[in-house]
Amino acid sequence: MSGLRVVPTWRHGQERLYVCLEDGGNVAWYDREAARVHLLSQEHERDVLEALGPFLSGPVTVGPPPVPTPAELARLTLHPDDDLAPNRPGEALLIALDRDPGPARRLRPDPRRHALAAEQAVGDALDRLDGAGWHALHSIPLPGGDRLHHLLIGPGGLFVIHTLYVRRQRVQVADPMVTVGRREPRPLLRRLRADADRASHALTAEVHPVLALTPAADLTVTGSLRRVRVLQDPDLPGFARLGGVLKPADVEALHAMARDRRTWARV
């Protein structure tokens, strides 16, 4: 066999290396932490080990994987280019800054870097909920060039989370307008509700909109907010206390659906 390629992925600080055919189908994966190579077909063992050779740092156990759940089966059928789970917080901004970093000297900081810092801070906080049964996806592309900053799926339901950098600024929220410092008010909550509606349509499940402010700011909320929650950095770990909405099997099934880029193609 020839043409095998190794695709590294990172999730919550753990590395897994997938061995793929030219058409993107998986034939094996290497769990570095467990030092185990999981083979989907015993006949490919020699070629898989040869492809993984540069990545192996010591003895490994080789064998078939454990019996997968339906959600894991769905993930294994994904082409790596369609799998959104490896996306880092702020993935789209990282790519944009890499392609066009802008002038070396600027009178004012590049606002993209502030936005990136916000998405990374919120994304890291959401990723830490993994041990409580939650899954976070980041920088989900939508048709028309839009994207969801974060999607959180867990025992307490599904949440679309839009991040906003507000360092040392006063934030005023009067639905649907959000005013940061002396900037012009923006109908940000209207957009966020529309994002949640698109996600609900894609996943055929109720998705709740959340505006996350980072770092914590002087926040004033005038009147009631329709459907939207406004949270600050210290509030994000509170998601771990939510439950009673989705069973573990439902969480895994929705996560398998949400991580597939094709799920979002028609919303």
Backbone as CSV, one residue per row, in Angstrom:
resi,resn,N_x,N_y,N_z,CA_x,CA_y,CA_z,C_x,C_y,C_z
1,MET,0.849,-1.199,0.000,0.000,0.000,0.000,0.880,1.243,0.000
2,SER,0.474,2.292,-0.732,1.212,3.550,-0.763,0.214,4.686,-0.646
3,GLY,0.763,5.887,-0.461,-0.099,7.063,-0.409,-0.712,7.340,0.944
4,LEU,-0.306,6.635,1.986,-0.832,6.932,3.315,-0.271,8.263,3.800
5,ARG,-1.105,9.015,4.491,-0.624,10.258,5.083,-1.043,10.335,6.535
6,VAL,-0.260,11.025,7.330,-0.501,11.161,8.761,-1.017,12.568,9.038
7,VAL,-2.171,12.645,9.708,-2.808,13.932,10.002,-2.848,14.120,11.522
8,PRO,-2.012,15.008,12.068,-2.038,15.249,13.523,-3.238,16.099,13.914
9,THR,-3.843,15.807,15.037,-4.907,16.636,15.596,-4.642,16.828,17.082
10,TRP,-5.070,17.970,17.583,-4.931,18.286,19.008,-6.306,18.584,19.576
11,ARG,-6.589,18.053,20.752,-7.857,18.338,21.424,-7.619,18.319,22.911
12,HIS,-7.852,19.482,23.577,-7.692,19.595,25.022,-6.287,19.179,25.455
13,GLY,-5.277,19.574,24.652,-3.904,19.289,25.008,-3.436,17.885,24.713
14,GLN,-4.286,17.032,24.128,-3.907,15.662,23.813,-3.775,15.507,22.304
15,GLU,-2.719,14.797,21.888,-2.453,14.626,20.467,-2.903,13.245,20.003
16,ARG,-3.503,13.214,18.832,-3.853,11.953,18.180,-3.478,12.082,16.706
17,LEU,-2.824,11.054,16.174,-2.381,11.057,14.788,-3.219,10.071,13.990
18,TYR,-3.923,10.573,12.973,-4.723,9.716,12.105,-3.910,9.336,10.873
19,VAL,-3.994,8.072,10.480,-3.371,7.595,9.253,-4.485,7.437,8.220
20,CYS,-4.367,8.182,7.111,-5.459,8.275,6.151,-5.027,7.810,4.766
21,LEU,-6.000,7.299,4.025,-5.803,6.977,2.618,-5.826,8.266,1.799
22,GLU,-5.520,8.158,0.519,-5.517,9.341,-0.340,-6.887,9.993,-0.419
23,ASP,-7.964,9.185,-0.281,-9.314,9.756,-0.348,-9.797,10.289,0.990
24,GLY,-8.935,10.255,2.004,-9.278,10.795,3.311,-9.804,9.783,4.298
25,GLY,-10.080,8.541,3.862,-10.567,7.522,4.778,-9.504,7.098,5.782
26,ASN,-9.923,6.854,7.019,-8.989,6.466,8.073,-8.702,4.964,8.026
27,VAL,-7.443,4.599,8.218,-7.093,3.185,8.353,-6.546,2.882,9.736
28,ALA,-6.138,3.939,10.478,-5.607,3.728,11.833,-5.465,5.075,12.509
29,TRP,-5.300,5.046,13.829,-4.899,6.259,14.530,-3.976,5.888,15.679
30,TYR,-3.116,6.824,16.012,-2.091,6.627,17.046,-2.389,7.550,18.208
31,ASP,-2.641,6.956,19.354,-2.857,7.695,20.590,-1.510,7.786,21.295
32,ARG,-0.869,8.959,21.207,0.480,9.099,21.749,0.508,8.903,23.254
33,GLU,-0.504,9.425,23.950,-0.516,9.327,25.415,-0.612,7.873,25.867
34,ALA,-1.450,7.083,25.172,-1.606,5.676,25.526,-0.564,4.785,24.860
35,ALA,0.242,5.357,23.949,1.249,4.610,23.197,0.619,3.399,22.505
36,ARG,-0.509,3.657,21.840,-1.229,2.567,21.184,-1.630,2.977,19.769
37,VAL,-1.401,2.064,18.833,-1.839,2.247,17.451,-3.095,1.414,17.244
38,HIS,-4.189,2.067,16.921,-5.463,1.393,16.690,-5.620,1.132,15.192
39,LEU,-5.672,-0.110,14.813,-5.802,-0.495,13.402,-7.247,-0.811,13.073
40,LEU,-7.737,-0.232,11.985,-9.072,-0.581,11.526,-9.045,-1.848,10.672
41,SER,-7.877,-2.200,10.159,-7.727,-3.429,9.387,-6.321,-3.983,9.628
42,GLN,-6.265,-5.226,10.073,-4.982,-5.835,10.424,-4.033,-5.918,9.231
43,GLU,-4.582,-6.009,8.029,-3.738,-6.176,6.840,-2.894,-4.944,6.547
44,HIS,-3.255,-3.805,7.104,-2.508,-2.584,6.836,-1.433,-2.301,7.892
45,GLU,-1.204,-3.226,8.817,-0.325,-2.943,9.952,1.058,-2.477,9.506
46,ARG,1.670,-3.191,8.584,3.039,-2.860,8.187,3.112,-1.451,7.585
47,ASP,2.174,-1.124,6.693,2.192,0.189,6.047,1.893,1.313,7.033
48,VAL,0.989,1.033,7.960,0.649,2.043,8.964,1.850,2.349,9.844
49,LEU,2.530,1.318,10.324,3.695,1.529,11.187,4.813,2.245,10.434
50,GLU,4.937,1.956,9.145,5.950,2.648,8.350,5.614,4.131,8.223
51,ALA,4.331,4.442,7.996,3.924,5.841,7.885,4.091,6.586,9.206
52,LEU,3.842,5.878,10.318,3.936,6.501,11.638,5.363,6.541,12.167
53,GLY,6.272,5.859,11.503,7.641,5.731,12.001,8.251,7.017,12.521
54,PRO,8.206,8.119,11.761,8.837,9.361,12.250,8.178,9.945,13.496
55,PHE,6.968,9.479,13.820,6.228,10.064,14.939,6.297,9.215,16.210
56,LEU,6.791,7.982,16.090,6.842,7.082,17.238,8.089,7.369,18.056
57,SER,7.907,7.498,19.356,9.034,7.835,20.231,9.450,6.678,21.121
58,GLY,8.850,5.510,20.952,9.181,4.353,21.776,8.288,3.184,21.428
59,PRO,8.295,2.144,22.254,7.447,0.981,21.984,5.971,1.356,22.005
60,VAL,5.203,0.716,21.134,3.764,0.962,21.084,3.027,-0.368,21.050
61,THR,1.789,-0.342,21.510,0.898,-1.490,21.400,0.088,-1.329,20.124
62,VAL,-0.021,-2.413,19.368,-0.742,-2.373,18.104,-1.916,-3.337,18.174
63,GLY,-3.075,-2.877,17.781,-4.224,-3.763,17.800,-5.467,-3.068,17.314
64,PRO,-6.563,-3.789,17.236,-7.822,-3.178,16.795,-8.340,-2.209,17.840
65,PRO,-9.117,-1.211,17.430,-9.668,-0.258,18.390,-10.805,-0.879,19.187
66,PRO,-11.174,-0.254,20.300,-12.354,-0.721,21.015,-13.591,-0.552,20.158
67,VAL,-14.658,-1.265,20.488,-15.891,-1.169,19.708,-16.405,0.268,19.780
68,PRO,-16.537,0.949,18.622,-16.919,2.366,18.652,-18.408,2.556,18.909
69,THR,-18.717,3.694,19.487,-20.107,4.091,19.637,-20.612,4.616,18.293
70,PRO,-21.923,4.758,18.120,-22.432,5.342,16.862,-21.841,6.715,16.563
71,ALA,-21.653,7.540,17.609,-21.076,8.866,17.386,-19.632,8.754,16.917
72,GLU,-18.883,7.820,17.489,-17.499,7.629,17.052,-17.446,7.099,15.626
73,LEU,-18.379,6.246,15.269,-18.430,5.750,13.892,-18.656,6.904,12.916
74,ALA,-19.546,7.815,13.286,-19.799,8.964,12.422,-18.546,9.808,12.267
75,ARG,-17.795,9.973,13.360,-16.571,10.757,13.278,-15.525,10.078,12.409
76,LEU,-15.413,8.766,12.522,-14.399,8.045,11.761,-14.643,8.110,10.264
77,THR,-15.882,8.351,9.856,-16.171,8.438,8.424,-15.874,9.830,7.865
78,LEU,-15.555,10.791,8.740,-15.298,12.150,8.293,-13.951,12.255,7.577
79,HIS,-13.952,12.960,6.453,-12.694,13.358,5.850,-12.057,14.412,6.768
80,PRO,-10.732,14.366,6.965,-10.104,15.346,7.868,-10.432,16.793,7.527
81,ASP,-10.618,17.103,6.232,-10.943,18.476,5.852,-12.346,18.883,6.286
82,ASP,-13.216,17.912,6.584,-14.590,18.204,6.995,-14.767,18.186,8.515
83,ASP,-13.724,17.816,9.247,-13.826,17.686,10.696,-13.457,19.015,11.348
84,LEU,-14.421,19.635,12.020,-14.213,20.934,12.649,-13.656,20.821,14.068
85,ALA,-13.627,19.614,14.631,-13.192,19.465,16.018,-11.765,19.952,16.264
86,PRO,-10.827,19.766,15.316,-9.465,20.265,15.585,-9.314,21.775,15.530
87,ASN,-10.357,22.509,15.105,-10.247,23.968,15.039,-9.855,24.549,16.393
88,ARG,-8.872,25.425,16.376,-8.473,26.130,17.580,-9.397,27.330,17.815
89,PRO,-9.526,27.792,19.050,-10.271,29.040,19.260,-9.658,30.157,18.416
90,GLY,-10.497,30.853,17.664,-10.000,31.915,16.807,-9.317,31.421,15.548
91,GLU,-9.637,30.191,15.122,-8.966,29.590,13.963,-9.015,30.505,12.736
92,ALA,-10.174,31.056,12.428,-10.305,31.902,11.242,-9.438,33.151,11.354
93,LEU,-9.352,33.742,12.542,-8.516,34.923,12.732,-7.037,34.566,12.646
94,LEU,-6.662,33.427,13.177,-5.264,32.989,13.078,-4.845,32.850,11.617
95,ILE,-5.729,32.257,10.808,-5.430,32.098,9.383,-5.349,33.459,8.695
96,ALA,-6.284,34.353,9.012,-6.299,35.677,8.389,-5.047,36.473,8.747
97,LEU,-4.626,36.406,9.996,-3.428,37.130,10.422,-2.170,36.531,9.827
98,ASP,-2.186,35.219,9.632,-1.041,34.574,9.004,-0.907,35.002,7.547
99,ARG,-2.045,35.111,6.855,-2.022,35.511,5.443,-1.733,37.003,5.278
100,ASP,-2.262,37.816,6.183,-2.090,39.261,6.072,-1.858,39.843,7.464
101,PRO,-0.611,39.807,7.935,-0.342,40.302,9.298,-0.474,41.807,9.447
102,GLY,-0.585,42.533,8.327,-0.698,43.985,8.405,0.659,44.634,8.567
103,PRO,0.696,45.958,8.597,1.975,46.673,8.719,2.666,46.380,10.040
104,ALA,3.996,46.399,10.000,4.771,46.112,11.219,4.545,47.182,12.280
105,ARG,4.352,48.419,11.839,4.139,49.516,12.783,2.751,50.100,12.552
106,ARG,2.001,50.202,13.612,0.640,50.726,13.523,0.457,51.783,14.606
107,LEU,-0.344,52.796,14.294,-0.655,53.804,15.308,-1.542,53.209,16.389
108,ARG,-2.419,52.273,15.975,-3.308,51.614,16.934,-3.192,50.110,16.760
109,PRO,-3.423,49.352,17.842,-3.339,47.886,17.723,-4.336,47.353,16.697
110,ASP,-3.958,46.305,16.008,-4.837,45.653,15.041,-6.044,45.080,15.784
111,PRO,-7.266,45.518,15.466,-8.445,45.009,16.195,-8.620,43.502,16.055
112,ARG,-8.069,42.913,14.999,-8.165,41.456,14.836,-7.434,40.739,15.961
113,ARG,-6.353,41.329,16.444,-5.595,40.675,17.518,-6.355,40.734,18.844
114,HIS,-7.076,41.830,19.082,-7.931,41.894,20.268,-9.044,40.850,20.168
115,ALA,-9.654,40.751,18.983,-10.714,39.752,18.796,-10.170,38.349,18.983
116,LEU,-8.960,38.100,18.485,-8.340,36.788,18.648,-8.085,36.484,20.124
117,ALA,-7.579,37.457,20.856,-7.331,37.254,22.285,-8.616,36.896,23.022
118,ALA,-9.714,37.543,22.633,-11.002,37.259,23.267,-11.457,35.839,22.960
119,GLU,-11.382,35.444,21.690,-11.821,34.095,21.323,-10.947,33.027,21.976
120,GLN,-9.663,33.282,22.096,-8.783,32.301,22.727,-9.066,32.181,24.220
121,ALA,-9.313,33.303,24.876,-9.600,33.259,26.315,-10.897,32.506,26.594
122,VAL,-11.948,32.834,25.836,-13.233,32.157,26.029,-13.133,30.699,25.610
123,GLY,-12.468,30.441,24.479,-12.330,29.068,24.005,-11.605,28.184,24.994
124,ASP,-10.541,28.707,25.595,-9.806,27.917,26.593,-10.689,27.595,27.798
125,ALA,-11.496,28.559,28.217,-12.399,28.317,29.351,-13.437,27.257,28.998
126,LEU,-13.944,27.273,27.779,-14.930,26.277,27.366,-14.298,24.893,27.237
127,ASP,-13.075,24.830,26.718,-12.400,23.534,26.572,-12.171,22.864,27.924
128,ARG,-12.002,23.663,28.963,-11.785,23.091,30.298,-13.033,22.419,30.858
129,LEU,-14.180,22.603,30.206,-15.412,21.940,30.646,-15.506,20.501,30.154
130,ASP,-14.521,20.071,29.375,-14.568,18.730,28.791,-14.728,17.650,29.859
131,GLY,-14.060,17.803,30.984,-14.146,16.804,32.047,-15.511,16.712,32.691
132,ALA,-16.353,17.732,32.476,-17.707,17.727,33.030,-18.736,17.253,32.015
133,GLY,-18.267,16.669,30.905,-19.181,16.096,29.924,-19.581,17.026,28.800
134,TRP,-18.846,18.126,28.628,-19.167,19.099,27.591,-18.181,18.985,26.435
135,HIS,-18.630,19.385,25.236,-17.757,19.489,24.065,-17.872,20.902,23.512
136,ALA,-16.737,21.494,23.173,-16.730,22.827,22.560,-16.136,22.740,21.161
137,LEU,-16.785,23.386,20.212,-16.269,23.543,18.854,-16.039,25.026,18.612
138,HIS,-15.029,25.338,17.811,-14.629,26.724,17.635,-14.582,27.115,16.160
139,SER,-14.875,28.393,15.907,-14.724,28.987,14.574,-15.413,28.136,13.511
140,ILE,-16.717,27.945,13.685,-17.501,27.125,12.756,-17.906,27.983,11.553
141,PRO,-17.473,27.622,10.342,-17.802,28.434,9.169,-19.247,28.244,8.742
142,LEU,-19.878,29.351,8.337,-21.243,29.340,7.836,-21.258,29.888,6.409
143,PRO,-22.259,29.537,5.629,-22.357,30.101,4.279,-22.407,31.630,4.313
144,GLY,-21.830,32.238,3.278,-21.830,33.690,3.205,-20.672,34.351,3.914
145,GLY,-19.723,33.550,4.431,-18.565,34.114,5.095,-18.745,34.352,6.579
146,ASP,-19.923,34.053,7.135,-20.136,34.197,8.569,-19.526,33.008,9.298
147,ARG,-19.460,33.103,10.619,-18.992,31.976,11.419,-19.504,32.103,12.846
148,LEU,-19.569,30.974,13.509,-19.881,30.938,14.936,-18.564,30.922,15.695
149,HIS,-18.421,31.819,16.660,-17.180,31.827,17.434,-17.000,30.513,18.189
150,HIS,-18.058,30.078,18.890,-17.978,28.843,19.680,-19.362,28.186,19.714
151,LEU,-19.349,26.867,19.778,-20.566,26.096,20.022,-20.269,25.147,21.173
152,LEU,-21.071,25.208,22.221,-20.885,24.377,23.405,-22.040,23.394,23.510
153,ILE,-21.702,22.117,23.661,-22.703,21.046,23.721,-22.442,20.227,24.975
154,GLY,-23.472,20.053,25.797,-23.266,19.281,27.014,-24.561,18.970,27.728
155,PRO,-24.462,18.503,28.970,-25.658,18.092,29.724,-26.697,19.198,29.872
156,GLY,-26.263,20.446,29.843,-27.194,21.561,30.010,-27.775,22.085,28.721
157,GLY,-27.446,21.458,27.579,-28.007,21.892,26.302,-26.941,22.366,25.334
158,LEU,-27.378,23.161,24.343,-26.491,23.673,23.305,-26.474,25.198,23.362
159,PHE,-25.278,25.768,23.189,-25.108,27.210,23.309,-24.179,27.720,22.207
160,VAL,-24.646,28.739,21.470,-23.781,29.486,20.563,-23.234,30.662,21.351
161,ILE,-21.909,30.812,21.334,-21.263,31.829,22.165,-20.461,32.774,21.279
162,HIS,-20.814,34.050,21.353,-20.110,35.096,20.610,-19.249,35.865,21.602
163,THR,-17.964,36.019,21.287,-17.056,36.692,22.212,-16.872,38.152,21.824
164,LEU,-16.629,38.970,22.818,-16.436,40.401,22.592,-15.319,40.891,23.502
165,TYR,-14.306,41.509,22.897,-13.167,42.044,23.654,-13.544,43.400,24.227
166,VAL,-13.478,43.529,25.553,-13.966,44.763,26.189,-13.002,45.283,27.247
167,ARG,-11.738,45.010,27.103,-10.762,45.372,28.134,-10.843,46.866,28.477
168,ARG,-11.004,47.124,29.781,-11.017,48.484,30.326,-12.089,49.371,29.682
169,GLN,-13.182,48.751,29.289,-14.270,49.499,28.667,-15.557,49.303,29.477
170,ARG,-16.400,50.288,29.422,-17.727,50.151,30.012,-18.668,49.592,28.946
171,VAL,-19.441,48.590,29.316,-20.329,47.930,28.359,-21.773,48.155,28.797
172,GLN,-22.577,48.654,27.860,-24.001,48.863,28.118,-24.807,48.003,27.143
173,VAL,-25.748,47.259,27.690,-26.575,46.368,26.879,-28.028,46.776,27.046
174,ALA,-28.658,47.140,25.929,-30.092,47.449,25.896,-30.631,46.761,24.648
175,ASP,-31.164,45.588,24.839,-31.560,44.705,23.741,-32.259,45.466,22.605
176,PRO,-31.744,45.356,21.348,-30.681,44.462,20.882,-29.312,45.126,20.803
177,MET,-29.184,46.353,21.330,-27.963,47.122,21.142,-26.932,46.827,22.229
178,VAL,-25.658,46.811,21.805,-24.528,46.660,22.723,-23.565,47.804,22.443
179,THR,-23.236,48.558,23.496,-22.330,49.694,23.364,-21.078,49.423,24.192
180,VAL,-19.922,49.503,23.548,-18.637,49.294,24.222,-17.893,50.619,24.246
181,GLY,-17.654,51.126,25.452,-16.946,52.392,25.582,-17.677,53.512,24.859
182,ARG,-16.941,54.240,24.018,-17.510,55.365,23.273,-17.855,54.987,21.833
183,ARG,-17.798,53.707,21.531,-18.132,53.293,20.165,-19.636,53.407,19.913
184,GLU,-19.969,53.364,18.629,-21.375,53.397,18.254,-22.064,52.105,18.705
185,PRO,-23.309,52.187,19.192,-24.043,50.966,19.563,-24.221,50.060,18.351
186,ARG,-24.200,48.760,18.585,-24.384,47.771,17.520,-25.493,46.803,17.918
187,PRO,-26.332,46.381,16.963,-27.409,45.424,17.279,-26.874,43.990,17.377
188,LEU,-25.920,43.803,18.270,-25.197,42.533,18.343,-26.091,41.386,18.804
189,LEU,-27.034,41.675,19.695,-27.886,40.593,20.205,-28.829,40.071,19.124
190,ARG,-29.221,40.928,18.201,-30.059,40.474,17.078,-29.281,39.479,16.216
191,ARG,-28.019,39.817,15.948,-27.193,38.905,15.162,-26.983,37.589,15.904
192,LEU,-26.767,37.674,17.203,-26.509,36.472,17.982,-27.722,35.543,17.999
193,ARG,-28.918,36.116,18.104,-30.124,35.286,18.044,-30.259,34.632,16.668
194,ALA,-29.890,35.368,15.614,-29.938,34.788,14.264,-28.942,33.637,14.142
195,ASP,-27.750,33.785,14.737,-26.764,32.698,14.722,-27.310,31.459,15.431
196,ALA,-27.960,31.668,16.573,-28.527,30.545,17.312,-29.629,29.866,16.515
197,ASP,-30.431,30.663,15.806,-31.494,30.082,14.975,-30.902,29.237,13.840
198,ARG,-29.815,29.715,13.242,-29.173,28.945,12.175,-28.612,27.637,12.722
199,ALA,-28.024,27.707,13.904,-27.489,26.495,14.517,-28.604,25.520,14.876
200,SER,-29.726,26.042,15.369,-30.870,25.182,15.689,-31.381,24.470,14.444
201,HIS,-31.410,25.200,13.321,-31.858,24.608,12.061,-30.896,23.506,11.611
202,ALA,-29.598,23.757,11.741,-28.601,22.777,11.297,-28.633,21.511,12.141
203,LEU,-28.822,21.666,13.448,-28.711,20.536,14.373,-30.069,19.962,14.776
204,THR,-31.144,20.584,14.301,-32.507,20.184,14.666,-32.648,20.037,16.181
205,ALA,-32.129,21.015,16.899,-32.204,21.037,18.357,-32.156,22.493,18.811
206,GLU,-32.701,22.768,19.982,-32.718,24.140,20.478,-31.312,24.576,20.867
207,VAL,-30.902,25.742,20.367,-29.587,26.300,20.666,-29.789,27.679,21.294
208,HIS,-29.115,27.930,22.406,-29.288,29.181,23.151,-28.138,30.143,22.840
209,PRO,-28.442,31.432,22.602,-27.391,32.414,22.312,-26.787,33.003,23.589
210,VAL,-25.464,33.175,23.568,-24.732,33.731,24.707,-23.722,34.748,24.192
211,LEU,-23.671,35.908,24.831,-22.635,36.898,24.572,-21.631,36.823,25.721
212,ALA,-20.356,36.563,25.391,-19.310,36.425,26.414,-18.370,37.620,26.338
213,LEU,-18.254,38.360,27.423,-17.382,39.528,27.498,-16.065,39.132,28.153
214,THR,-14.957,39.549,27.529,-13.650,39.221,28.094,-12.676,40.357,27.818
215,PRO,-11.842,40.673,28.826,-11.960,40.252,30.225,-13.152,40.923,30.888
216,ALA,-13.375,40.634,32.150,-14.542,41.171,32.850,-14.560,42.698,32.764
217,ALA,-15.761,43.245,32.605,-15.894,44.689,32.378,-16.953,45.274,33.305
218,ASP,-17.056,46.595,33.245,-18.120,47.314,33.943,-19.381,47.181,33.086
219,LEU,-20.273,46.299,33.476,-21.423,45.933,32.649,-22.711,46.513,33.214
220,THR,-23.489,47.126,32.334,-24.818,47.617,32.690,-25.824,47.037,31.698
221,VAL,-26.856,46.363,32.223,-27.907,45.798,31.392,-29.196,46.545,31.692
222,THR,-29.758,47.156,30.645,-30.993,47.922,30.797,-32.164,47.110,30.254
223,GLY,-33.143,46.878,31.106,-34.310,46.121,30.680,-34.014,44.625,30.604
224,SER,-34.974,43.884,30.105,-34.825,42.425,30.003,-34.230,42.063,28.655
225,LEU,-33.591,40.898,28.611,-32.964,40.398,27.395,-33.770,39.222,26.870
226,ARG,-34.111,39.253,25.601,-34.909,38.182,24.999,-34.006,37.046,24.558
227,ARG,-34.098,35.942,25.266,-33.402,34.686,24.942,-31.900,34.712,25.216
228,VAL,-31.243,35.858,25.137,-29.777,35.929,25.181,-29.278,36.027,26.623
229,ARG,-28.196,35.306,26.901,-27.479,35.473,28.165,-26.221,36.306,27.895
230,VAL,-25.901,37.205,28.815,-24.650,37.959,28.747,-23.797,37.514,29.927
231,LEU,-22.637,36.925,29.611,-21.747,36.390,30.632,-20.384,37.059,30.536
232,GLN,-19.663,37.022,31.648,-18.294,37.509,31.671,-17.355,36.354,32.021
233,ASP,-16.058,36.607,31.853,-15.047,35.564,32.073,-15.313,34.700,33.313
234,PRO,-15.535,35.306,34.475,-15.696,34.474,35.683,-16.947,33.600,35.660
235,ASP,-17.907,33.912,34.764,-19.160,33.158,34.730,-19.046,31.852,33.942
236,LEU,-18.068,31.744,33.052,-18.036,30.620,32.111,-17.920,29.252,32.773
237,PRO,-17.137,29.085,33.845,-17.106,27.762,34.487,-18.458,27.310,35.018
238,GLY,-19.405,28.234,35.164,-20.730,27.886,35.664,-21.501,26.957,34.757
239,PHE,-21.099,26.847,33.492,-21.753,25.892,32.602,-21.648,24.466,33.153
240,ALA,-20.570,24.186,33.870,-20.358,22.830,34.393,-21.457,22.414,35.357
241,ARG,-22.152,23.382,35.940,-23.211,23.061,36.904,-24.557,22.825,36.231
242,LEU,-24.652,23.104,34.928,-25.916,22.926,34.223,-26.096,21.468,33.812
243,GLY,-27.318,20.987,33.865,-27.589,19.608,33.463,-29.079,19.374,33.318
244,GLY,-29.421,18.108,33.128,-30.822,17.726,33.070,-31.498,17.954,31.747
245,VAL,-30.730,18.322,30.706,-31.335,18.581,29.401,-30.990,17.471,28.410
246,LEU,-29.720,17.130,28.303,-29.268,16.127,27.340,-28.605,14.949,28.050
247,LYS,-28.898,13.746,27.572,-28.221,12.556,28.067,-26.847,12.447,27.400
248,PRO,-25.906,11.711,28.016,-24.567,11.589,27.415,-24.589,11.112,25.969
249,ALA,-25.465,10.152,25.653,-25.528,9.659,24.272,-25.999,10.760,23.317
250,ASP,-26.925,11.615,23.780,-27.404,12.718,22.943,-26.300,13.760,22.735
251,VAL,-25.525,14.011,23.793,-24.406,14.948,23.683,-23.420,14.465,22.623
252,GLU,-23.070,13.174,22.672,-22.106,12.636,21.716,-22.663,12.670,20.288
253,ALA,-23.940,12.346,20.136,-24.538,12.339,18.797,-24.578,13.756,18.212
254,LEU,-24.946,14.756,19.018,-24.989,16.132,18.542,-23.589,16.662,18.245
255,HIS,-22.628,16.255,19.066,-21.254,16.676,18.811,-20.746,16.086,17.498
256,ALA,-21.074,14.808,17.235,-20.662,14.180,15.982,-21.276,14.902,14.784
257,MET,-22.514,15.345,14.921,-23.173,16.069,13.833,-22.571,17.461,13.660
258,ALA,-22.324,18.151,14.781,-21.868,19.538,14.719,-20.447,19.652,14.203
259,ARG,-19.624,18.645,14.428,-18.225,18.744,14.003,-18.058,18.506,12.505
260,ASP,-19.111,18.067,11.825,-19.074,17.807,10.390,-19.355,19.115,9.632
261,ARG,-18.381,19.597,8.887,-18.520,20.850,8.157,-19.763,20.859,7.267
262,ARG,-20.123,19.687,6.723,-21.254,19.605,5.803,-22.585,19.893,6.484
263,THR,-22.638,19.733,7.809,-23.854,20.036,8.559,-24.250,21.498,8.406
264,TRP,-23.267,22.367,8.205,-23.506,23.806,8.212,-23.619,24.391,6.805
265,ALA,-23.609,23.546,5.796,-23.528,24.041,4.416,-24.804,24.725,3.929
266,ARG,-25.955,24.458,4.561,-27.223,24.983,4.033,-28.000,25.790,5.076
267,VAL,-27.289,26.480,5.927,-27.998,27.274,6.962,-27.804,28.776,6.719
